[in-house]
């Protein structure tokens, strides 16, 4: 079953405020040092208040940044405000060394939880698999095609079945067989491989094992899972037989962050497709594999682009 596996990351428009201000002068040097290039992404979660969007836009522009994208959401039920701002660094006097001290007064005033990501930092994604190849193949193809801007330092599996796919793509493959009576030892080996590779997040591409609470506690890194149903329906084994026997009219797939509560982590992406009485179990499985590939890729891309914020067990996912 692929229910198992199952953490967390972070968490109109500001563009209007930014475009009323003069564009920063293009510079190749700042204080005698090479000017930063690329982009930065600022993620914010804080109590809702007036003027936050304008404050963020003004701060970026004041320091010579060019605001490229701005997304925001207010949770009126809980009084929470969420924002993602991506800005160009060319001509900007902010970098990873100076940003925290310059931003902190604003963040402290608004009681912000915030994170800053730099485009030059390519995320390192490990993939865990068992025997089913479709999600692994899709992720590796998208990475090779440039659709997923990530590095893949390794693929780990509890079976040898998919070694050829990983090695054909030039990705190291690590076999960590599982003896159910010694699960803790296998999880320790998996964790050691992940830590050695310095991964930023993990994708369970149909890894058919439940990750224990001990593993999740020790390995405090985001883990993304793909589930073969439109949660929470048809959890457990042989979901397509369950769906077929119930005569369902839609089937779906769900991608979510892994938490200690089985298949209850914050949902990143979901999709459904219509089925009829004319579809066989084989048809449902084929359509389900298509959904799993698409939904998992969408979730991974949103995570890589820093478009997902988590609060109170659910996600804010910006387009």
URDA-V741594 format. One line per field, one symbol per residue. ss: DSSP state (2 for helix, 1 for strand, 0 for the rest). psi: psi as a letter, one per 20 degrees, with the letter a starting at -180 (. if undefined). A space follows every 10 residues. Layout:
ss: ???
psi: ???
This chain:
ss: 0000000000 0002222220 0000000011 0011000011 1111111000 0222222222 2200011111 1111100001 1111111100 0000000022 2222222220 0011111100 0011111110 0002222222 2222200001 1000111000 0022222200 0011100002 2222222222 2222222000 1111000000 0022222200 0111111000 0000000022 2222220001 1111111000 0000001111 1111000000 2222222222 2222222222 2222000111 100111100
psi: qjhfq.fqba .kqhhghhii qqqqppqiqo liqpqqrbrq ppppprqqqq jgghgggggg hhjjqoogqp qqppnhhikq pqqpppqpip jqjpahghgg hhhghgghhj lppqqpqphi npqooqppre hpighggggh ghghijhomr qnhqppqjri gjghgghhjk pppponqpoh ilhhhghggg gggghhilqh rqpnmlolqp prhgghghnm qpppqpqkrn qjqlqbqlhh gggghilqiq rrqpprqprh opkjrppgqq qrqqrriipr hhgggghghg gggggggggg ghghjljpqp pljrqooq.
